[in-house]
């Protein structure tokens, strides 16, 4: 079984999320991606940016706001956290790590990998359904997923040693009521795990290898994946995609 590990793979928040979508589109097997991102606010597919973060502050401090292809709430990326992504093609995977259609089942599958990896690093965590991974101190990772007929992506951001006050301040939702079709973020207590990035990467790799019964080979994105990323970059560089109404007009689908 082919399984790949990609460490980082792109530079900057917009390119990172263009690569996430490119890997989702191009993947034919199993990919584990572990990556760090610049200071940025990442909003869900069905959110309105101006109600999920302070756009004036983001502009003043040079913090990009990027819409991802997956639904869910706003998150803060920056120093002290690590992003994890699991890609599964429809016919790939083994054991509990395999393609499935229901989003709750996908969250349980991905959380199982992350929980085992954190526990191998000496930190007990657990899934609070549907999509929050908790420790005794609070939420340490959320999850978002995209499922298509050909494959799936589930990703999240694990807090290691982040500035929690900054993370919370950048993702403070405005106290307004919107139509139900717009996803709203919920304020929640967050906590660091204190895990070293290299330890988490090694643990995630071992857990995936144990589940698949196969070696996970390290490498870079393929030429096809990079070409797909380059083709998607105009979308992720477009403020209409990142800051506009996700339900209004053409959104680069």
Secondary structure, 3 states (H helix, E strand, C coil): CCEEEEECCCCCHHHHHHHHHHHHHHCCCEEEEEECCCCEEEECCCCCHHHCCCHHHHHHHCCEEEECCCCCCCEEECCCEEEEEEEEECCCEECCEECCCCHHHHHHHHHHHHHHHHHHCCCCCEEECCCEEEECCEEEEECEEEECCCEEEEEEEEECCCCHHHHHHHCCCCCCCCCCCCCCCCCCCECCCCCCHHHHHHHHHHHHHHHHCCCCEECCCCHHHHHHHHHHHHHHCCHHHHHCCCCCCCCCC
